[in-house]
Amino acid sequence: MTNHSAAPPSPPIARRGLRRTPLLPLLLLLAGCTGLSSSVRTGDTDELNHQVELYERALHWKDEVAAAAFWAPEKRAAWRRGTIERRDERDLSITSFDIEEVRLDKAGGRAFVKVSWVRLPSLTEKEDLVEERWERRDGAWLIVDEIGGPDGRPVDKKPESIGVVPSKATAAPSGRSR
């Protein structure tokens, strides 16, 4: 005797799998691409953050030659000339730095770094939030501008062009004797 109330037999497993196969690879491909684009962006941010850290360490340890290597070639000589003219190697001590934010934008990347320093002959520690603009060129992150910090003005601009004229008191060493 045959039981007619039972459900009809289900199709073989291979047949059921064929119906879903075209959709599964497509979903996996889309999920992979979405994850890939966000991980590449995260990787770029991590890489830029690492470069900012290395640059700030070079400044902290007064390795101006190494720090100059982080600058874009067209800005490097001017940056290095400024460090020599200000006698940074002798007179400037970066006492601390704290990378507050690193973000990517359409032009490249920006880093905001809180920097503390002492510039002789003063013994007063100063602090400023420095903005660094970075660009990715040929696979390397390079600085194209820096605003704030011990220099206190954008790179490659004379103080007069931004409305600041250095006083004679700051340009010449104080007359105090030791």
Summary of the structure (lengths in Angstrom):
residues: 178
radius of gyration: 29.0
end to end distance: 116.8
largest distance: 118.8
contacts: 411
relative contact order: 0.11
helix: 43%
strand: 26%
